[in-house]
């Protein structure tokens, strides 16, 4: 390269965004206004929002069986007006209900109405399946092709504990095989609809779900015959029992289409599985992004290395990929945690990507 030639300006390919489920009481408008204020206060060039499915619903009085959600144009205008990018729709809650209702667990009740909760498990399943079909239709209208979520306990609570109570199989049962068959059957309609719409369902590998580690997730891919819609929403904060956050990305790298940026701390000597309901007393706690145990710079580097940015941009037809923060701290105020996290992502995790190796310029100047 001659002295008169210049290399292209390195490009920043990531930007901060925020998951909206924890901000549910704000509603969509309040959530977007909050993001807009953080954007201006911290001089963030681009900011994104990932609303929950509940934020996109019509008021209960206006809902019908077929008309649950606000018009796509109305939602899009809200994002335009706030100068916030729509980066996905967080649908963890209804997907939890879909594969957990059959167990009759009360943990589904916070995410459905009291009337639906009174139904028989098979009726609840049908109701939430229809709800998710409508939600995916809305996502397609919005141009959202990646939906972060997690599959519920399709394999049953015995396997969800991670300990082989009942030893998983006996002379007249095989809990693992039954769970595989249940997962394939109960997700078939949703997966087919997602594939028809070109939508990817990003399971957040998570304790107590249908896939609690990378190996579990790859099992789901295998039993679904490599279904392209079965992908991963990376969230390293759920790696706190052996599998570290970087190894998990390596193991599911080509299936990582979305990411949540969170951090954690674990208290040495305290049992991770103790029955403690309040976060300040738990052995594992979510923290603000800067102070946790995980090196988030290394995590983002690993995501980039395994193609997350290019994959997201290709699917969503954009030039940048979001790093979606979550406001989950045991001690810090919700809004303060969120604002701090967005600023941290902008300042520490969004950088110009290398166009080649630093070694390329170490030799003699080429004539």
Phi, psi and omega per residue, in radians:
X1 nan 2.272 -3.123
X2 -1.380 2.912 -3.114
X3 -1.109 -0.406 -3.100
X4 -1.512 -0.237 -3.138
X5 -1.531 2.580 3.103
X6 -2.202 2.546 3.089
X7 -1.348 2.691 3.129
X8 -1.101 2.571 3.137
X9 -1.103 2.169 3.104
X10 -1.070 2.487 -2.992
X11 -1.895 2.386 3.011
X12 -1.400 2.146 -3.056
X13 -1.907 -0.004 -3.141
X14 -2.175 2.766 3.110
X15 -2.619 2.718 -3.104
X16 -1.347 2.529 3.070
X17 -2.538 2.985 -3.086
X18 -2.353 2.343 3.030
X19 -1.324 2.406 -2.944
X20 -1.717 -0.129 -3.003
X21 -1.012 -0.720 -3.106
X22 -1.201 -0.301 -3.117
X23 -1.766 0.367 -3.089
X24 -0.863 -0.763 -3.119
X25 -1.056 -0.341 3.126
X26 -1.272 -0.404 -2.977
X27 1.263 2.993 -3.091
X28 -1.102 -0.799 -3.106
X29 -1.074 -0.815 -3.132
X30 -1.133 -0.652 3.104
X31 -1.087 -0.796 -3.121
X32 -1.206 -0.633 3.086
X33 -1.145 -0.665 3.074
X34 -1.064 -0.818 3.130
X35 -1.075 -0.701 -3.139
X36 -1.095 -0.711 3.127
X37 -1.163 -0.727 3.105
X38 -1.105 -0.724 3.129
X39 -0.989 -0.825 -3.116
X40 -1.229 -0.736 -3.077
X41 -1.126 -0.673 -3.054
X42 -1.798 0.187 3.109
X43 0.920 0.840 3.122
X44 -1.542 2.092 -3.066
X45 -1.103 -0.770 -3.118
X46 -2.307 2.361 3.123
X47 -2.400 2.566 -3.096
X48 -2.184 2.766 3.087
X49 -2.262 2.441 3.107
X50 -2.117 1.478 -3.081
X51 -1.151 2.727 3.018
X52 -1.407 2.855 3.095
X53 -1.025 -0.598 -3.104
X54 -1.143 -0.585 3.122
X55 -1.127 -0.359 -3.065
X56 -1.691 -0.035 -3.112
X57 -1.330 2.668 2.939
X58 -1.234 2.795 2.981
X59 -0.966 2.543 -3.060
X60 -0.930 -0.630 -3.097
X61 -1.178 -0.325 -3.103
X62 -1.789 -0.065 -3.072
X63 -1.420 2.542 2.968
X64 -2.240 3.124 -3.128
X65 -1.057 -0.673 -3.084
X66 -1.697 -0.274 -3.086
X67 -2.118 1.608 -3.073
X68 -1.860 -0.579 -2.962
X69 -1.925 2.734 3.066
X70 -1.105 2.686 3.102
X71 -1.053 2.511 -3.110
X72 -1.040 -0.701 -3.126
X73 -1.072 -0.687 -3.136
X74 -1.130 -0.752 3.125
X75 -1.138 -0.776 3.133
X76 -1.028 -0.755 3.137
X77 -1.100 -0.616 3.094
X78 -1.050 -0.759 3.124
X79 -1.180 -0.723 3.107
X80 -1.056 -0.818 -3.097
X81 -1.074 -0.610 -3.125
X82 -1.508 -0.114 -3.083
X83 1.020 0.800 3.136
X84 -2.153 2.404 3.104
X85 -1.453 2.362 3.005
X86 -1.420 2.024 -3.004
X87 -1.963 0.086 -3.120
X88 2.630 3.034 3.088
X89 -2.215 2.144 3.132
X90 -1.390 2.021 -3.052
X91 -2.163 0.554 -3.092
X92 -1.026 -0.755 -2.994
X93 -1.124 -0.928 -3.133
X94 -1.166 -0.547 3.085
X95 -1.204 -0.555 3.038
X96 -1.083 -0.770 -3.139
X97 -1.093 -0.729 -3.052
X98 -0.928 -0.808 -3.054
X99 -1.847 0.200 3.117
X100 -2.055 -0.372 -3.094
X101 -0.975 -0.624 -3.082
X102 -1.080 -0.414 -3.135
X103 -1.418 -0.161 -3.062
X104 1.100 0.467 3.108
X105 -1.253 2.377 3.084
X106 -1.217 -0.155 -3.095
X107 -1.174 -0.170 3.102
X108 -1.483 -0.310 -2.973
X109 -1.110 -0.617 3.123
X110 -1.088 -0.261 -2.999
X111 -1.924 0.099 3.096
X112 -2.390 2.813 -3.134
X113 -1.251 2.832 -3.140
X114 -1.069 -0.626 3.138
X115 -1.157 -0.742 3.120
X116 -1.175 -0.668 -3.110
X117 -1.086 -0.397 -3.141
X118 -1.391 -0.207 -3.105
X119 -1.252 2.846 3.021
X120 -1.185 2.680 -3.094
X121 -0.906 -0.720 -3.126
X122 -1.186 -0.548 3.098
X123 -1.262 -0.676 3.080
X124 -1.087 -0.752 3.108
X125 -0.995 -0.842 -3.124
X126 -1.092 -0.707 -3.135
X127 -1.091 -0.847 -3.077
X128 -1.266 -0.509 3.058
X129 -1.085 -0.782 3.101
X130 -1.126 -0.692 3.106
X131 -1.023 -0.799 -3.116
X132 -1.209 -0.581 3.055
X133 -1.061 -0.761 3.117
X134 -1.173 -0.671 3.126
X135 -1.113 -0.744 3.113
X136 -1.131 -0.635 3.055
X137 -1.041 -0.773 3.128
X138 -1.111 -0.762 3.119
X139 -1.004 -0.738 3.130
X140 -1.087 -0.726 3.093
X141 -1.096 -0.625 -3.124
X142 -1.380 -0.153 -3.070
X143 1.393 0.281 3.116
X144 -1.547 1.974 -3.080
X145 -1.844 -0.074 -3.117
X146 -2.231 2.097 -3.062
X147 -2.063 1.819 3.054
X148 -1.174 2.418 -3.073
X149 -2.911 -3.123 2.824
X150 -2.531 2.493 3.114
X151 -1.320 2.435 -3.128
X152 -1.296 -2.870 -2.957
X153 -1.462 1.143 -3.129
X154 -1.070 -0.455 -3.083
X155 -1.591 0.021 3.124
X156 1.573 2.813 -3.067
X157 -1.229 -0.477 3.114
X158 -1.054 -0.841 -3.141
X159 -1.276 -0.539 -3.132
X160 -1.128 -0.374 3.088
X161 -1.256 -0.360 -3.064
X162 1.440 -0.089 3.122
X163 -1.960 2.404 -3.018
X164 -1.362 1.050 3.013
X165 -1.051 2.319 -3.045
X166 1.330 -0.055 3.109
X167 1.023 0.334 2.949
X168 1.229 -0.469 3.087
X169 -2.609 2.677 3.097
X170 -2.577 -2.838 -3.100
X171 -1.189 -0.439 -3.073
X172 -2.225 0.307 3.088
X173 -2.766 2.725 3.042
X174 -2.534 1.682 -3.020
X175 -1.077 -0.604 -3.127
X176 -1.210 -0.828 3.129
X177 -1.124 -0.728 3.113
X178 -1.070 -0.686 3.125
X179 -1.154 -0.690 3.104
X180 -1.077 -0.796 3.140
X181 -1.127 -0.696 3.133
X182 -1.122 -0.775 -3.120
X183 -1.069 -0.862 -3.113
X184 -1.033 -0.802 -3.092
X185 -1.195 -0.795 -3.025
X186 -1.320 -0.330 3.136
X187 -1.787 -0.071 -2.984
X188 -1.008 -0.830 -3.068
X189 -1.175 -0.749 3.135
X190 -1.132 -0.757 -3.136
X191 -1.124 -0.723 3.133
X192 -1.097 -0.709 -3.141
X193 -1.181 -0.725 3.110
X194 -1.065 -0.789 3.132
X195 -1.090 -0.711 3.130
X196 -1.093 -0.548 -3.129
X197 -1.598 -0.070 -3.089
X198 1.263 0.510 -3.090
X199 -1.789 2.489 3.115
X200 -1.896 2.275 -3.109
X201 -1.730 1.873 -2.998
X202 -1.594 1.639 3.122
X203 -1.176 2.240 3.068
X204 -1.540 1.786 -3.111
X205 -0.992 2.158 -2.804
X206 -2.728 2.395 3.048
X207 -0.922 2.418 3.049
X208 1.397 0.199 3.105
X209 -1.949 -2.977 -3.132
X210 -1.220 -0.278 3.071
X211 -2.515 1.913 -3.030
X212 -1.727 -0.131 3.117
X213 -2.679 3.060 -3.100
X214 -1.047 -0.698 -3.139
X215 -1.089 -0.732 3.086
X216 -1.058 -0.771 -3.117
X217 -1.086 -0.776 3.136
X218 -1.123 -0.475 3.035
X219 -1.113 -0.753 3.127
X220 -1.051 -0.746 3.114
X221 -1.049 -0.762 -3.093
X222 -1.146 -0.821 -3.071
X223 -1.241 -0.322 3.064
X224 -1.676 0.325 3.076
X225 0.966 0.712 3.080
X226 1.250 0.375 -3.135
X227 -0.780 2.132 -3.058
X228 -1.161 -0.345 -3.119
X229 -1.396 -0.207 -3.139
X230 -1.503 1.697 -3.082
X231 -2.236 -3.128 -3.051
X232 -1.974 2.407 2.902
X233 -1.781 1.817 -3.089
X234 -1.105 2.357 3.006
X235 -2.633 1.663 -3.079
X236 -1.136 -0.267 -3.121
X237 -1.230 -0.209 3.106
X238 -1.703 0.212 3.017
X239 -1.725 1.541 -3.127
X240 -2.427 0.334 3.081
X241 -2.418 1.033 3.019
X242 1.877 -0.997 -3.117
X243 -1.393 2.113 -3.087
X244 -1.463 2.878 -2.987
X245 -1.152 -0.533 -3.132
X246 -1.383 -0.709 3.113
X247 -1.064 -0.671 -3.137
X248 -1.073 -0.746 3.116
X249 -1.073 -0.746 3.129
X250 -1.014 -0.728 -3.041
X251 -1.300 -0.454 -3.133
X252 -2.127 0.385 -2.977
X253 -0.876 -0.848 -3.049
X254 -1.340 -0.062 3.091
X255 -1.914 0.170 -3.122
X256 -1.573 1.920 -3.078
X257 -1.986 -0.134 -3.112
X258 -2.650 2.873 3.121
X259 -2.637 2.529 2.936
X260 -1.989 2.378 -3.124
X261 -1.824 1.931 3.127
X262 -2.460 2.903 3.103
X263 -2.398 2.825 -3.043
X264 -2.472 2.907 2.876
X265 -2.374 2.552 3.057
X266 -2.103 2.377 -3.117
X267 -1.475 2.043 -3.139
X268 -1.037 2.376 3.057
X269 1.516 -0.101 3.134
X270 -1.775 2.446 -3.096
X271 -1.256 2.224 -3.105
X272 -1.205 -0.443 -3.059
X273 -1.808 0.297 3.111
X274 -1.215 2.681 -3.066
X275 -1.500 1.373 -3.114
X276 -2.041 2.002 -3.041
X277 -1.360 -0.477 -3.044
X278 -1.750 2.321 -3.028
X279 -1.032 -0.708 -3.120
X280 -1.020 -0.389 -3.138
X281 -1.770 -0.010 -3.114
X282 -1.360 2.705 3.121
X283 -1.234 -0.566 3.058
X284 -1.919 2.258 -3.135
X285 -2.287 2.433 2.960
X286 -1.318 2.562 -3.093
X287 -2.275 3.032 2.926
X288 -1.087 2.749 -3.010
X289 -1.092 -0.744 -3.039
X290 -1.205 -0.452 -2.900
X291 -1.795 0.013 -3.083
X292 -1.399 -3.079 -3.062
X293 -1.386 -0.485 -3.035
X294 -1.437 2.447 3.029
X295 -1.468 1.752 -3.032
X296 -1.264 -0.443 3.047
X297 -1.085 -0.817 3.109
X298 -1.090 -0.640 -3.134
X299 -1.115 -0.808 3.138
X300 -1.148 -0.704 3.079
X301 -1.007 -0.728 -3.118
X302 -1.196 -0.689 3.065
X303 -1.040 -0.783 3.129
X304 -1.100 -0.778 -3.103
X305 -1.050 -0.643 -3.119
X306 -1.639 0.326 2.882
X307 1.556 0.192 -3.094
X308 -1.000 -0.831 -3.055
X309 -1.088 -0.877 -3.136
X310 -1.082 -0.677 -3.110
X311 -1.160 -0.831 3.135
X312 -1.069 -0.814 -3.099
X313 -1.092 -0.676 3.136
X314 -1.144 -0.808 -3.081
X315 -1.225 -0.740 -3.080
X316 -1.579 0.000 3.104
X317 0.949 0.922 3.141
X318 -2.362 2.997 -3.120
X319 -1.804 -0.019 -3.128
X320 -2.436 2.686 3.120
X321 -2.071 2.470 -3.100
X322 -1.445 2.567 2.891
X323 -1.898 1.822 -2.915
X324 -1.600 1.902 3.100
X325 -1.352 2.732 3.054
X326 -2.208 2.433 -3.135
X327 -1.624 1.495 3.114
X328 -2.384 1.699 3.113
X329 -2.266 2.452 -3.131
X330 -1.238 -0.401 -2.991
X331 -2.241 -0.319 -3.003
X332 -1.743 2.483 3.136
X333 -0.932 2.525 -3.066
X334 -0.988 -0.944 -3.093
X335 -1.170 -0.654 3.140
X336 -1.170 -0.718 3.090
X337 -1.056 -0.744 -3.106
X338 -1.150 -0.840 -3.125
X339 -1.103 -0.756 3.109
X340 -1.080 -0.720 -3.132
X341 -1.153 -0.735 3.131
X342 -1.119 -0.739 3.111
X343 -1.135 -0.687 3.125
X344 -1.110 -0.787 3.127
X345 -1.049 -0.782 -3.138
X346 -1.082 -0.796 -3.017
X347 -1.423 -0.520 -3.004
X348 -1.993 -0.383 -3.001
X349 -2.052 -0.057 3.114
X350 -1.990 1.858 -3.073
X351 -2.399 2.798 3.078
X352 -1.115 2.288 -3.091
X353 -1.385 2.522 3.106
X354 -1.142 2.342 3.126
X355 -1.505 -0.259 -3.135
X356 -2.949 -2.876 -3.135
X357 -1.437 2.510 3.066
X358 -1.118 -0.304 3.136
X359 -1.301 -0.281 -3.049
X360 -1.065 -0.533 -3.071
X361 -1.697 0.210 -3.025
X362 -1.534 -0.277 -3.100
X363 -1.496 -3.071 3.118
X364 -1.166 2.653 -3.141
X365 -1.098 2.297 -3.132
X366 -1.389 2.288 3.127
X367 -1.514 nan nan
